[in-house]
Amino acid sequence: MRKLGIVAVMFLLLLTVSSCGKNEEMNKSTLDVMFLSNIPSNINWKFDSYLRDILVEGGFEVEDLEINVQLYPPSHDKLTIEILAKQVDVFIVDESLKLILMDPFGLLELDSILVSSPELKANPDLYFEDEETGKTSLFGVSLTNDSRLLRDLGLTLQSPLIGVVTKGSPHKEKATHILKALYEIE
């Protein structure tokens, strides 16, 4: 009986400790961008300075902003874990991960991008309808081989990438501007 009591106490202690994990807000001084795509992770390219230049072009103040860019191969598991961790501002993922990524409850509406890029209306999979209001909104941007990002990288991918901004991001305006700039088609 004593062993059962000790096991029960240990189990409760383990539950208590595991529930005290990170549940902090996103870091406001860091803009986190995660790629889950077929872009080679060993590519010799400075993504952080590239994104910083895009923000400066857009008139944003970036002196105190750290930009953290991570590149991973496409992975359903990695995407699910990162969505649950809520520590990424911008996801840019392979189109094959669309079903996991596209959840309007965790993503920021990107309708403001439509004003300057009306051709975005071409991909209905990136839109969702609000059941209460009936309004349809854009939640993702398709980055094809014609997009500024892939042109600048000099890469051609088999399938497009999808870019989204998370609803919990403290950098919504900057993140939206980055997606808009990465989308630009000549």
Protein Blocks (a to p, Z undefined) as FASTA:
>chain_A
ZZmmmmmmmmmmmmmmmmmmccbdcdfkbccdddddfbdfkbccdfklmmmmmmmmnopa
fklpccddddddddfklmmmmmmnopafbdcddfklmmmmmccklpccfklmmmmmmmlm
mmmmlgccdfknopacdfbdcddfkbmklmmnopacfbdcdddddfklcklmmmmmmmmm
mmocZZ
